[in-house]
Amino acid sequence: MDIQKIISDVVAKLKADDSLLESFQKNPTKVLEKLVGVDLPDDKIDPIIKGIKAKLNLDDLAEKAEGIMGALGGLFKK
């Protein structure tokens, strides 16, 4: 099982569907198992959920940073 691929695939699906993302935030285990199509034991699914949450937060943070940098870049134009 390629955990990084699962995380990337799930993150892409969650970003594309706001209602799915909302469901994931409420019940990540149920949504992940539905998306992956496998009922995984907690010791296997918890690290995947943590990876997905971290990736979502990092991606959101990167988008915010790009927006801030773009705004700051406008300050230095002549």
N, C-alpha and C positions, 0 to 999 in steps of 0.2 A: 504494500500500500504506500503510495507516494503522498505523504502528508502535505508537503508543500504544494503539490498540484491540487489536492483537494481544497486546501485553504484558498489558493488563487481562484479556482473555479467558483467556490461558494461566495467569495468576496465579490466577484464580478456579477454573480446572480443577485446578490443582495443590493449592490449599488444600482442595478438596473430596475429594481422593483421596490418602491418605497413601502408598500404594504408587507412584502416579504421581510424587509429589513425590520419593520416594526414588530412583526411576529417573532423574528429572531431575537430581538431585544427582550421580549417578554418570556420566551421559552426557547432558548438556543438549542437545547438537546433535541427537542421534538422537530424543530425546523431542519437542523443539520441532518438528522437521521432520515427525514423525508427527502431532502435534496440528494443525499448520498445513496439512499435506497438500501441502507444497511443498518441493522440495530446493533450498535457497538456497545461494549462494556464501558462503564464510566471511566475506568483508568485509561482507555484509549480515546474516548471522545472529549474528555476535559482538556487535554493539551491542544486538540484541534480547535475547540471553541476559543481557548485563550489566544491561539494564533490568529484566528479570524478577527477577534475583537482588537487585537494589537494592530493588525493590518488595516482594519477600518479606521482606527484612530490615527495611525501614521499617515494614511492616505488623506484623511481630512485635514490633518495638521499640515501636510505638504501643500495642499490646495490653498489653505489659509495663508501660508508663508509666501506662496507665489503671488497672491493678491496683495499682500502687504508690501512685498518687494516691488511689485509693479507700481503701487501707489507712491512708494518712496522714490522710485526711479523718476517719476514725474517732477519731483521737487528739484532735481538737479539739471533739468533741461533748460536751455537758454531760449 
